[in-house]
Amino acid sequence: MDSRKQEKCAHPSCSCMAGNNSKYCSPYCEAAKNTTEIACGCEHSGCAGTAK
């Protein structure tokens, strides 16, 4: 059993929770880790940073 506490995605514009064994919620956020963005492009329905 993984006892690691789930944390927020490491992408600053994203409000999602990170995936298991990852600092990011999606491949998009991992690829954009060094990019400054106003809106997140992960497209998860619950992400407060997703551009509408």
C-alpha positions in Angstrom: 0.0 0.0 0.0 1.3 3.4 -0.9 1.3 5.7 2.1 2.5 8.7 0.2 0.2 11.7 0.7 -1.3 12.9 -2.6 -0.1 16.4 -3.5 -1.1 19.1 -5.9 0.2 18.9 -9.4 3.6 20.6 -9.6 2.6 22.8 -12.6 2.0 26.2 -11.0 -1.2 27.0 -13.1 -2.8 23.7 -12.3 -5.1 22.9 -9.4 -5.4 19.2 -9.9 -3.9 16.5 -7.7 -0.8 14.8 -9.0 -1.0 11.2 -10.2 0.4 8.2 -8.5 4.2 8.2 -8.6 4.3 11.6 -10.3 4.5 15.2 -9.5 2.1 16.0 -12.3 -1.6 15.2 -13.1 -1.1 14.8 -16.8 1.5 14.5 -19.6 0.5 18.1 -20.5 1.5 19.5 -17.2 4.8 17.5 -17.1 5.7 18.8 -20.6 4.9 22.4 -19.5 6.8 22.3 -16.3 9.3 25.0 -17.4 6.7 27.1 -19.1 5.0 30.1 -17.4 1.3 30.0 -18.2 -1.8 32.0 -17.0 -4.1 29.0 -17.7 -3.6 25.3 -17.4 -4.1 23.1 -20.5 -4.5 19.7 -18.8 -8.3 19.8 -19.7 -9.4 18.0 -16.5 -13.0 19.1 -15.7 -12.2 20.0 -12.1 -9.1 22.1 -12.8 -9.6 25.7 -11.7 -6.7 26.7 -13.9 -8.2 25.4 -17.2 -9.0 28.0 -19.7 -12.7 28.0 -20.6 
